Protein backbone atom coordinates (compact mmCIF):
# COMPACT_ATOMS: atom_id res chain seq x y z
CA UNK A 1 0.00 0.00 0.00
CA UNK A 2 2.78 2.43 0.94
CA UNK A 3 4.69 1.63 -2.25
CA UNK A 4 1.53 2.28 -4.27
CA UNK A 5 1.08 5.69 -2.65
CA UNK A 6 4.73 6.53 -3.38
CA UNK A 7 4.23 5.66 -7.05
CA UNK A 8 1.08 7.78 -7.25
CA UNK A 9 2.91 10.68 -5.62
CA UNK A 10 6.20 10.54 -7.49
CA UNK A 11 6.26 8.14 -10.45
CA UNK A 12 5.17 9.35 -13.88
CA UNK A 13 2.16 7.41 -15.24
CA UNK A 14 2.59 5.06 -18.17
CA UNK A 15 1.32 6.55 -21.46
CA UNK A 16 -2.07 5.08 -22.41
CA UNK A 17 -0.64 4.08 -25.79
CA UNK A 18 1.67 1.63 -23.98
CA UNK A 19 -1.49 -0.34 -23.06
CA UNK A 20 -3.50 0.35 -26.22
CA UNK A 21 -1.56 1.56 -29.29
CA UNK A 22 -4.83 2.55 -30.98
CA UNK A 23 -5.38 5.47 -28.60
CA UNK A 24 -5.00 8.76 -30.46
CA UNK A 25 -1.96 10.85 -29.61
CA UNK A 26 -4.06 13.92 -28.77
CA UNK A 27 -6.27 11.94 -26.37
CA UNK A 28 -3.16 10.54 -24.68
CA UNK A 29 -1.78 14.07 -24.33
CA UNK A 30 -4.98 15.23 -22.64
CA UNK A 31 -4.95 12.27 -20.23
CA UNK A 32 -1.31 12.78 -19.28
CA UNK A 33 -1.86 16.50 -18.72
CA UNK A 34 -4.67 15.65 -16.28
CA UNK A 35 -2.26 13.33 -14.41
CA UNK A 36 0.65 15.77 -14.09
CA UNK A 37 2.32 15.68 -10.66
CA UNK A 38 2.75 19.45 -10.63
CA UNK A 39 -0.67 21.12 -10.22
CA UNK A 40 0.57 24.04 -12.29
CA UNK A 41 1.01 21.72 -15.28
CA UNK A 42 -2.58 20.38 -15.16
CA UNK A 43 -5.72 21.93 -16.60
CA UNK A 44 -6.82 24.67 -14.19
CA UNK A 45 -10.52 23.66 -14.17
CA UNK A 46 -12.83 20.84 -15.23
CA UNK A 47 -14.32 23.26 -17.74
CA UNK A 48 -10.94 23.53 -19.48
CA UNK A 49 -10.75 19.73 -19.66
CA UNK A 50 -14.23 19.64 -21.22
CA UNK A 51 -13.27 22.27 -23.80
CA UNK A 52 -10.10 20.34 -24.66
CA UNK A 53 -12.03 17.10 -25.08
CA UNK A 54 -14.56 18.88 -27.26
CA UNK A 55 -11.74 20.19 -29.48
CA UNK A 56 -10.48 16.61 -29.79
CA UNK A 57 -13.95 15.28 -30.66
CA UNK A 58 -14.41 18.02 -33.26
CA UNK A 59 -10.99 17.16 -34.77
CA UNK A 60 -9.70 20.62 -33.91
CA UNK A 61 -6.11 21.23 -32.68
CA UNK A 62 -5.87 20.77 -28.92
CA UNK A 63 -4.07 23.38 -26.82
CA UNK A 64 -1.97 20.87 -24.90
CA UNK A 65 1.02 19.41 -26.64
CA UNK A 66 3.25 16.57 -25.47
CA UNK A 67 6.62 17.84 -24.24
CA UNK A 68 9.60 17.23 -26.50
CA UNK A 69 12.08 14.53 -25.59
CA UNK A 70 14.36 16.95 -23.74
CA UNK A 71 11.52 18.29 -21.61
CA UNK A 72 10.39 14.75 -20.79
CA UNK A 73 13.89 13.80 -19.69
CA UNK A 74 14.48 16.88 -17.55
CA UNK A 75 11.06 16.75 -15.92
CA UNK A 76 11.55 13.19 -14.66
CA UNK A 77 11.32 13.37 -10.88
CA UNK A 78 11.13 10.57 -8.34
CA UNK A 79 12.43 12.23 -5.22
CA UNK A 80 13.18 10.61 -1.90
CA UNK A 81 10.42 10.71 0.69
CA UNK A 82 12.36 12.78 3.23
CA UNK A 83 14.28 15.50 1.35
CA UNK A 84 15.42 17.50 4.39
CA UNK A 85 17.92 14.91 5.65
CA UNK A 86 19.29 14.46 2.13
CA UNK A 87 19.67 18.22 1.80
CA UNK A 88 21.97 18.18 4.82
CA UNK A 89 23.95 15.36 3.22
CA UNK A 90 24.34 17.43 0.05
CA UNK A 91 25.27 20.66 1.84
CA UNK A 92 27.73 19.14 4.27
CA UNK A 93 29.15 16.89 1.56
CA UNK A 94 29.67 19.95 -0.63
CA UNK A 95 31.68 21.65 2.13
CA UNK A 96 33.84 18.55 2.72
CA UNK A 97 34.44 18.05 -1.00
CA UNK A 98 35.36 21.68 -1.57
CA UNK A 99 37.79 21.76 1.35
CA UNK A 100 39.37 18.40 0.51
CA UNK A 101 40.09 19.13 -3.14
CA UNK A 102 41.11 22.71 -2.42
CA UNK A 103 43.68 21.26 0.01
CA UNK A 104 44.83 18.81 -2.67
CA UNK A 105 45.23 21.73 -5.06
CA UNK A 106 47.50 23.36 -2.49
CA UNK A 107 49.63 20.26 -1.89
CA UNK A 108 50.06 19.65 -5.63
CA UNK A 109 51.67 23.01 -6.24
CA UNK A 110 55.32 22.74 -7.34
CA UNK A 111 57.31 21.69 -4.29
CA UNK A 112 54.12 21.15 -2.25
CA UNK A 113 53.79 18.54 0.53
CA UNK A 114 52.27 15.75 -1.57
CA UNK A 115 52.72 13.35 1.36
CA UNK A 116 49.58 14.98 2.76
CA UNK A 117 47.46 13.55 -0.07
CA UNK A 118 46.72 10.29 1.75
CA UNK A 119 45.70 12.06 5.00
CA UNK A 120 43.40 14.37 3.01
CA UNK A 121 41.68 11.42 1.37
CA UNK A 122 41.41 9.63 4.71
CA UNK A 123 39.87 12.63 6.44
CA UNK A 124 37.44 12.97 3.52
CA UNK A 125 36.36 9.34 3.97
CA UNK A 126 35.82 9.71 7.72
CA UNK A 127 33.87 12.95 7.40
CA UNK A 128 31.71 11.55 4.58
CA UNK A 129 30.84 8.50 6.67
CA UNK A 130 29.96 10.74 9.64
CA UNK A 131 27.70 12.87 7.46
CA UNK A 132 25.75 9.83 6.29
CA UNK A 133 25.54 8.46 9.81
CA UNK A 134 24.38 11.67 11.47
CA UNK A 135 22.04 12.94 8.73
CA UNK A 136 20.47 9.68 7.58
CA UNK A 137 20.91 6.79 9.96
CA UNK A 138 20.11 8.72 13.15
CA UNK A 139 16.91 10.31 11.89
CA UNK A 140 13.51 9.13 13.09
CA UNK A 141 11.97 8.34 9.71
CA UNK A 142 12.76 4.86 8.33
CA UNK A 143 14.53 4.51 5.00
CA UNK A 144 12.32 3.95 1.96
CA UNK A 145 13.40 1.38 -0.67
CA UNK A 146 14.29 4.26 -2.99
CA UNK A 147 16.53 5.85 -0.37
CA UNK A 148 18.36 2.57 0.21
CA UNK A 149 18.82 2.30 -3.55
CA UNK A 150 20.30 5.81 -3.75
CA UNK A 151 22.53 5.11 -0.74
CA UNK A 152 23.91 1.93 -2.35
CA UNK A 153 24.54 3.73 -5.65
CA UNK A 154 26.33 6.54 -3.84
CA UNK A 155 28.40 4.10 -1.78
CA UNK A 156 29.44 2.19 -4.89
CA UNK A 157 30.67 5.29 -6.70
CA UNK A 158 32.42 6.65 -3.61
CA UNK A 159 34.20 3.32 -3.20
CA UNK A 160 35.24 3.43 -6.85
CA UNK A 161 36.61 6.94 -6.34
CA UNK A 162 38.81 5.68 -3.51
CA UNK A 163 40.08 2.94 -5.82
CA UNK A 164 41.14 5.72 -8.19
CA UNK A 165 42.91 7.47 -5.33
CA UNK A 166 44.76 4.25 -4.47
CA UNK A 167 45.73 3.78 -8.12
CA UNK A 168 47.54 7.15 -8.01
CA UNK A 169 50.20 5.66 -5.69
CA UNK A 170 53.02 6.72 -5.05
CA UNK A 171 50.99 9.96 -4.92
CA UNK A 172 53.46 12.35 -6.41
CA UNK A 173 52.30 15.54 -8.09
CA UNK A 174 51.97 14.08 -11.59
CA UNK A 175 50.09 10.94 -10.55
CA UNK A 176 47.67 12.89 -8.36
CA UNK A 177 46.83 15.40 -11.08
CA UNK A 178 46.49 12.62 -13.67
CA UNK A 179 43.63 10.94 -11.76
CA UNK A 180 41.29 13.94 -11.89
CA UNK A 181 39.88 13.53 -15.44
CA UNK A 182 38.91 9.95 -14.53
CA UNK A 183 37.39 11.21 -11.27
CA UNK A 184 35.32 13.75 -13.22
CA UNK A 185 34.13 11.05 -15.65
CA UNK A 186 33.17 8.80 -12.73
CA UNK A 187 31.23 11.63 -11.09
CA UNK A 188 29.46 12.36 -14.36
CA UNK A 189 28.46 8.70 -14.69
CA UNK A 190 27.13 8.78 -11.12
CA UNK A 191 24.88 11.71 -12.00
CA UNK A 192 23.70 10.02 -15.20
CA UNK A 193 22.66 6.92 -13.23
CA UNK A 194 20.70 8.97 -10.68
CA UNK A 195 19.15 11.03 -13.49
CA UNK A 196 18.01 7.88 -15.28
CA UNK A 197 16.41 6.48 -12.14
CA UNK A 198 15.18 9.45 -10.12
CA UNK A 199 15.83 13.05 -11.16
CA UNK A 200 16.11 14.06 -14.82
CA UNK A 201 17.90 17.42 -14.33
CA UNK A 202 20.98 15.51 -13.12
CA UNK A 203 21.68 14.66 -16.76
CA UNK A 204 22.84 18.26 -17.12
CA UNK A 205 25.12 17.88 -14.09
CA UNK A 206 26.59 14.71 -15.56
CA UNK A 207 27.29 16.54 -18.82
CA UNK A 208 29.04 19.31 -16.89
CA UNK A 209 31.40 16.80 -15.28
CA UNK A 210 32.11 15.17 -18.64
CA UNK A 211 33.04 18.56 -20.05
CA UNK A 212 35.09 19.21 -16.93
CA UNK A 213 37.14 16.08 -17.64
CA UNK A 214 38.13 17.60 -21.00
CA UNK A 215 39.07 20.90 -19.36
CA UNK A 216 41.16 19.02 -16.80
CA UNK A 217 43.15 17.33 -19.54
CA UNK A 218 44.00 20.76 -20.90
CA UNK A 219 44.74 22.35 -17.52
CA UNK A 220 45.94 19.52 -15.25
CA UNK A 221 47.61 21.84 -12.73
CA UNK A 222 44.20 23.40 -11.94
CA UNK A 223 42.24 20.12 -11.91
CA UNK A 224 41.84 19.75 -8.10
CA UNK A 225 40.56 23.30 -7.73
CA UNK A 226 38.22 22.92 -10.72
CA UNK A 227 36.80 19.76 -9.21
CA UNK A 228 36.44 21.46 -5.81
CA UNK A 229 34.48 24.37 -7.28
CA UNK A 230 32.19 22.34 -9.58
CA UNK A 231 31.48 19.54 -7.07
CA UNK A 232 31.04 21.95 -4.18
CA UNK A 233 28.76 24.16 -6.23
CA UNK A 234 26.68 21.21 -7.36
CA UNK A 235 26.29 19.94 -3.78
CA UNK A 236 25.31 23.40 -2.58
CA UNK A 237 22.70 23.80 -5.33
CA UNK A 238 21.28 20.31 -4.73
CA UNK A 239 21.03 20.90 -1.00
CA UNK A 240 19.20 24.18 -1.46
CA UNK A 241 16.80 22.67 -4.00
CA UNK A 242 15.96 19.78 -1.67
CA UNK A 243 15.26 22.23 1.16
CA UNK A 244 12.85 24.23 -0.99
CA UNK A 245 9.20 23.43 -0.13
CA UNK A 246 7.30 21.74 -2.91
CA UNK A 247 3.65 22.07 -3.79
CA UNK A 248 1.97 18.72 -4.43
Sine and cosine of phi, psi and omega as CSV:
sin_phi,cos_phi,sin_psi,cos_psi,sin_omega,cos_omega
0.00,0.00,-0.71,0.70,-0.01,-1.00
-0.90,0.44,-0.66,0.75,0.03,-1.00
-0.89,0.46,-0.60,0.80,0.03,-1.00
-0.90,0.43,-0.68,0.73,0.03,-1.00
-0.90,0.44,-0.62,0.79,0.04,-1.00
-0.89,0.46,-0.65,0.76,0.01,-1.00
-0.91,0.41,-0.67,0.74,0.02,-1.00
-0.88,0.47,-0.61,0.79,-0.09,-1.00
-0.98,0.22,-0.58,0.81,-0.18,-0.98
-0.86,-0.50,-0.55,0.83,-0.15,-0.99
-0.99,0.10,0.70,-0.71,0.02,-1.00
-0.93,0.37,0.66,-0.75,-0.01,-1.00
-0.93,0.36,0.44,-0.90,0.07,-1.00
-0.95,0.30,0.66,-0.75,0.05,-1.00
-0.87,0.49,0.67,-0.74,0.01,-1.00
-0.82,0.58,-0.51,0.86,0.00,-1.00
-0.91,0.42,-0.35,0.94,0.04,-1.00
-0.95,0.32,-0.33,0.94,0.06,-1.00
-0.98,-0.17,-0.55,0.84,0.00,-1.00
-0.61,-0.79,0.99,-0.16,-0.05,-1.00
-0.88,0.48,-0.25,0.97,-0.04,-1.00
-0.99,0.16,-0.18,0.98,0.01,-1.00
-0.91,0.42,0.73,-0.69,-0.03,-1.00
-0.92,0.40,0.56,-0.83,-0.03,-1.00
-0.86,0.50,-0.65,0.76,-0.01,-1.00
-0.91,0.43,-0.64,0.77,0.02,-1.00
-0.92,0.40,-0.63,0.78,0.07,-1.00
-0.89,0.46,-0.65,0.76,0.00,-1.00
-0.88,0.48,-0.66,0.75,0.02,-1.00
-0.90,0.44,-0.70,0.71,-0.01,-1.00
-0.88,0.48,-0.71,0.70,-0.04,-1.00
-0.92,0.39,-0.54,0.84,0.05,-1.00
-0.92,0.39,-0.58,0.82,0.06,-1.00
-0.92,0.38,-0.41,0.91,-0.06,-1.00
-0.98,-0.19,0.19,0.98,0.00,-1.00
-0.85,0.53,0.64,-0.77,0.03,-1.00
-0.94,0.35,-0.59,0.81,0.00,-1.00
-1.00,0.10,0.88,-0.47,0.00,-1.00
-0.82,0.57,-0.51,0.86,0.00,-1.00
-0.93,0.37,-0.30,0.95,0.01,-1.00
-1.00,-0.04,-0.14,0.99,0.00,-1.00
-1.00,0.06,0.10,-1.00,0.15,-0.99
-0.92,0.38,0.68,-0.73,-0.08,-1.00
-0.93,0.38,-0.52,0.86,-0.04,-1.00
-0.62,-0.79,0.28,-0.96,0.07,-1.00
-0.90,0.43,-0.50,0.86,0.02,-1.00
-0.89,0.45,-0.62,0.78,0.03,-1.00
-0.91,0.40,-0.59,0.81,0.06,-1.00
-0.90,0.44,-0.70,0.71,0.00,-1.00
-0.88,0.47,-0.67,0.75,0.02,-1.00
-0.90,0.44,-0.65,0.76,-0.01,-1.00
-0.91,0.40,-0.67,0.74,0.04,-1.00
-0.91,0.42,-0.59,0.81,0.04,-1.00
-0.91,0.40,-0.63,0.78,0.06,-1.00
-0.89,0.47,-0.63,0.78,0.02,-1.00
-0.91,0.42,-0.70,0.71,-0.03,-1.00
-0.92,0.40,-0.50,0.87,0.01,-1.00
-1.00,0.02,0.12,0.99,0.01,-1.00
0.88,0.48,0.51,0.86,0.09,-1.00
-1.00,-0.08,0.36,-0.93,0.03,-1.00
-0.90,0.44,0.75,-0.66,0.06,-1.00
-0.99,0.14,0.40,-0.92,-0.03,-1.00
-0.98,0.21,-0.55,0.84,0.01,-1.00
-0.97,0.22,0.58,-0.81,0.05,-1.00
-0.71,-0.70,0.63,-0.78,0.03,-1.00
-0.89,0.45,0.62,-0.78,0.02,-1.00
-0.91,0.42,0.49,-0.87,0.06,-1.00
-0.93,0.37,0.11,-0.99,-0.11,-0.99
-0.88,0.48,-0.59,0.81,-0.01,-1.00
-0.92,0.39,-0.67,0.75,0.02,-1.00
-0.90,0.43,-0.63,0.78,0.02,-1.00
-0.89,0.46,-0.65,0.76,-0.02,-1.00
-0.91,0.40,-0.74,0.68,-0.10,-1.00
-0.96,0.27,-0.36,0.93,-0.01,-1.00
-1.00,0.03,-0.09,1.00,0.02,-1.00
-0.89,0.46,0.85,-0.53,0.01,-1.00
-0.64,-0.77,0.79,-0.62,0.09,-1.00
-0.58,-0.81,0.96,0.27,-0.18,-0.98
-0.98,0.20,0.35,-0.94,0.04,-1.00
-0.92,0.39,0.38,-0.92,-0.13,-0.99
-0.95,0.30,-0.44,0.90,-0.06,-1.00
-0.82,-0.58,0.99,0.11,-0.13,-0.99
-0.94,0.35,-0.40,0.91,-0.10,-0.99
-0.89,0.45,-0.72,0.70,-0.02,-1.00
-0.90,0.43,-0.58,0.81,0.02,-1.00
-0.95,0.31,-0.47,0.88,0.06,-1.00
-0.91,0.41,-0.61,0.79,0.06,-1.00
-0.91,0.42,-0.63,0.78,0.06,-1.00
-0.86,0.51,-0.72,0.70,-0.03,-1.00
-0.91,0.42,-0.69,0.72,-0.05,-1.00
-0.93,0.35,-0.73,0.69,0.01,-1.00
-0.93,0.36,-0.62,0.79,0.06,-1.00
-0.89,0.46,-0.59,0.81,0.04,-1.00
-0.89,0.45,-0.67,0.74,0.01,-1.00
-0.90,0.43,-0.70,0.72,0.00,-1.00
-0.90,0.43,-0.70,0.72,-0.01,-1.00
-0.89,0.46,-0.71,0.70,-0.01,-1.00
-0.88,0.48,-0.72,0.69,-0.03,-1.00
-0.92,0.40,-0.66,0.75,-0.03,-1.00
-0.88,0.47,-0.78,0.63,-0.10,-1.00
-0.98,0.20,-0.40,0.92,0.16,-0.99
-0.92,0.39,-0.64,0.76,0.06,-1.00
-0.90,0.43,-0.64,0.77,0.03,-1.00
-0.91,0.42,-0.60,0.80,0.08,-1.00
-0.86,0.51,-0.65,0.76,0.00,-1.00
-0.92,0.40,-0.69,0.73,-0.07,-1.00
-0.97,0.25,-0.26,0.97,0.02,-1.00
-1.00,-0.09,0.12,0.99,0.14,-0.99
-0.92,0.40,0.44,-0.90,0.00,-1.00
-0.78,0.62,0.83,-0.56,-0.02,-1.00
0.98,0.18,0.12,0.99,-0.04,-1.00
-0.96,0.28,0.28,-0.96,-0.04,-1.00
-0.98,0.19,0.97,0.24,-0.05,-1.00
-0.90,0.44,-0.27,0.96,0.05,-1.00
-0.90,0.43,-0.24,0.97,0.02,-1.00
-0.99,0.11,-0.06,1.00,-0.02,-1.00
-0.87,0.49,-0.76,0.65,-0.01,-1.00
-0.86,0.50,-0.71,0.70,0.08,-1.00
-0.87,0.50,-0.61,0.79,0.03,-1.00
-0.88,0.48,-0.71,0.70,0.01,-1.00
-0.91,0.42,-0.64,0.76,0.03,-1.00
-0.90,0.44,-0.70,0.72,0.03,-1.00
-0.89,0.46,-0.64,0.77,0.05,-1.00
-0.85,0.52,-0.70,0.72,-0.01,-1.00
-0.90,0.44,-0.70,0.71,-0.02,-1.00
-0.90,0.43,-0.72,0.70,-0.01,-1.00
-0.91,0.42,-0.62,0.78,0.02,-1.00
-0.89,0.45,-0.68,0.73,0.03,-1.00
-0.89,0.45,-0.65,0.76,0.03,-1.00
-0.90,0.44,-0.63,0.78,0.01,-1.00
-0.88,0.48,-0.73,0.68,0.02,-1.00
-0.89,0.46,-0.67,0.74,-0.05,-1.00
-0.91,0.42,-0.73,0.68,-0.07,-1.00
-0.95,0.31,-0.70,0.72,-0.12,-0.99
-0.99,0.15,-0.50,0.87,-0.11,-0.99
-0.93,-0.36,-0.77,0.64,-0.16,-0.99
-0.99,0.12,-0.19,0.98,0.03,-1.00
-0.97,-0.26,0.10,0.99,0.02,-1.00
-0.98,0.18,0.24,-0.97,-0.06,-1.00
-0.99,0.15,-0.56,0.83,-0.07,-1.00
-0.96,0.29,0.70,-0.71,0.03,-1.00
-0.94,0.33,0.42,-0.91,0.05,-1.00
-0.93,0.36,0.66,-0.75,0.17,-0.99
-1.00,0.09,0.30,-0.95,0.07,-1.00
-0.84,0.55,-0.60,0.80,0.01,-1.00
-0.91,0.43,-0.63,0.77,0.00,-1.00
-0.92,0.40,-0.65,0.76,0.08,-1.00
-0.88,0.48,-0.64,0.76,0.00,-1.00
-0.88,0.48,-0.73,0.69,0.01,-1.00
-0.89,0.45,-0.65,0.76,0.02,-1.00
-0.88,0.48,-0.69,0.72,0.01,-1.00
-0.91,0.42,-0.65,0.76,0.03,-1.00
-0.89,0.46,-0.73,0.69,0.01,-1.00
-0.88,0.48,-0.70,0.72,-0.01,-1.00
-0.89,0.46,-0.63,0.78,0.00,-1.00
-0.89,0.45,-0.72,0.69,-0.04,-1.00
-0.95,0.32,-0.58,0.82,0.07,-1.00
-0.90,0.43,-0.66,0.75,0.03,-1.00
-0.89,0.45,-0.64,0.77,0.04,-1.00
-0.90,0.43,-0.59,0.81,0.04,-1.00
-0.89,0.46,-0.64,0.77,0.01,-1.00
-0.94,0.34,-0.46,0.89,0.13,-0.99
-0.91,0.42,-0.64,0.77,0.07,-1.00
-0.89,0.47,-0.68,0.73,0.03,-1.00
-0.86,0.51,-0.69,0.72,-0.01,-1.00
-0.90,0.43,-0.57,0.82,-0.02,-1.00
-0.93,0.37,-0.27,0.96,0.00,-1.00
-0.99,0.14,0.00,1.00,0.04,-1.00
-0.83,0.55,0.69,-0.73,0.32,0.95
-1.00,0.00,0.35,0.94,0.14,-0.99
0.86,0.50,0.73,0.68,0.19,-0.98
-1.00,0.00,0.05,-1.00,-0.12,-0.99
-0.85,0.53,-0.72,0.70,-0.08,-1.00
-0.92,0.40,-0.69,0.73,-0.04,-1.00
-0.94,0.35,-0.57,0.82,0.03,-1.00
-0.92,0.40,-0.75,0.67,-0.02,-1.00
-0.90,0.43,-0.54,0.84,-0.05,-1.00
-0.93,0.36,-0.36,0.93,-0.05,-1.00
-0.99,0.16,-0.27,0.96,-0.14,-0.99
-0.92,0.38,-0.64,0.77,0.08,-1.00
-0.85,0.53,-0.65,0.76,0.04,-1.00
-0.91,0.41,-0.60,0.80,0.03,-1.00
-0.90,0.43,-0.63,0.77,0.04,-1.00
-0.92,0.40,-0.66,0.76,0.04,-1.00
-0.90,0.44,-0.66,0.75,0.03,-1.00
-0.89,0.46,-0.69,0.73,0.01,-1.00
-0.91,0.42,-0.63,0.78,0.06,-1.00
-0.89,0.46,-0.67,0.75,0.04,-1.00
-0.89,0.45,-0.63,0.77,0.04,-1.00
-0.85,0.52,-0.69,0.72,0.01,-1.00
-0.94,0.35,-0.57,0.82,0.05,-1.00
-0.89,0.45,-0.66,0.76,0.00,-1.00
-0.90,0.45,-0.73,0.68,0.01,-1.00
-0.91,0.41,-0.58,0.82,0.04,-1.00
-0.91,0.42,-0.66,0.75,0.00,-1.00
-0.90,0.45,-0.59,0.81,-0.10,-0.99
-1.00,-0.03,-0.60,0.80,-0.23,-0.97
-0.74,-0.67,-0.68,0.73,-0.21,-0.98
-0.62,-0.79,0.98,-0.18,-0.11,-0.99
-0.80,0.60,-0.64,0.77,-0.02,-1.00
-0.85,0.52,-0.32,0.95,0.01,-1.00
-0.92,0.38,-0.25,0.97,0.12,-0.99
-0.86,0.52,-0.63,0.77,0.00,-1.00
-0.91,0.41,-0.64,0.77,0.03,-1.00
-0.90,0.44,-0.66,0.75,0.04,-1.00
-0.87,0.49,-0.65,0.76,0.03,-1.00
-0.90,0.44,-0.62,0.78,0.03,-1.00
-0.87,0.50,-0.69,0.73,-0.01,-1.00
-0.94,0.35,-0.54,0.84,0.07,-1.00
-0.92,0.40,-0.66,0.75,0.06,-1.00
-0.92,0.39,-0.57,0.82,0.03,-1.00
-0.89,0.46,-0.60,0.80,0.02,-1.00
-0.87,0.50,-0.61,0.79,0.03,-1.00
-0.92,0.39,-0.70,0.72,0.01,-1.00
-0.88,0.48,-0.63,0.77,-0.01,-1.00
-0.90,0.45,-0.58,0.82,0.04,-1.00
-0.91,0.42,-0.50,0.87,-0.02,-1.00
-1.00,0.08,-0.47,0.89,-0.03,-1.00
-0.76,-0.65,0.90,0.43,-0.11,-0.99
-0.87,0.49,-0.52,0.85,-0.05,-1.00
-0.93,0.38,-0.35,0.94,0.01,-1.00
-0.98,-0.18,-0.01,1.00,-0.14,-0.99
-0.83,0.56,-0.73,0.69,0.00,-1.00
-0.87,0.49,-0.65,0.76,-0.01,-1.00
-0.94,0.35,-0.62,0.79,0.05,-1.00
-0.88,0.47,-0.68,0.73,0.02,-1.00
-0.92,0.39,-0.62,0.78,0.02,-1.00
-0.87,0.49,-0.70,0.71,-0.06,-1.00
-0.94,0.35,-0.74,0.67,-0.06,-1.00
-0.93,0.37,-0.73,0.69,-0.01,-1.00
-0.92,0.40,-0.69,0.72,0.03,-1.00
-0.89,0.46,-0.66,0.75,0.03,-1.00
-0.91,0.42,-0.65,0.76,0.03,-1.00
-0.90,0.44,-0.71,0.71,0.02,-1.00
-0.88,0.47,-0.64,0.77,0.03,-1.00
-0.89,0.45,-0.73,0.69,0.00,-1.00
-0.89,0.45,-0.69,0.73,0.00,-1.00
-0.89,0.46,-0.68,0.73,0.01,-1.00
-0.88,0.47,-0.66,0.75,0.00,-1.00
-0.94,0.35,-0.61,0.79,0.02,-1.00
-0.91,0.41,-0.67,0.74,0.00,-1.00
-0.91,0.41,-0.49,0.87,0.01,-1.00
-0.98,0.19,-0.28,0.96,-0.05,-1.00
-0.95,0.31,0.79,-0.61,0.01,-1.00
-0.88,0.48,0.61,-0.79,0.03,-1.00
-0.92,-0.38,0.57,-0.82,0.10,-1.00
-1.00,-0.07,0.78,-0.63,-0.02,-1.00
-0.92,-0.39,0.00,0.00,0.00,0.00
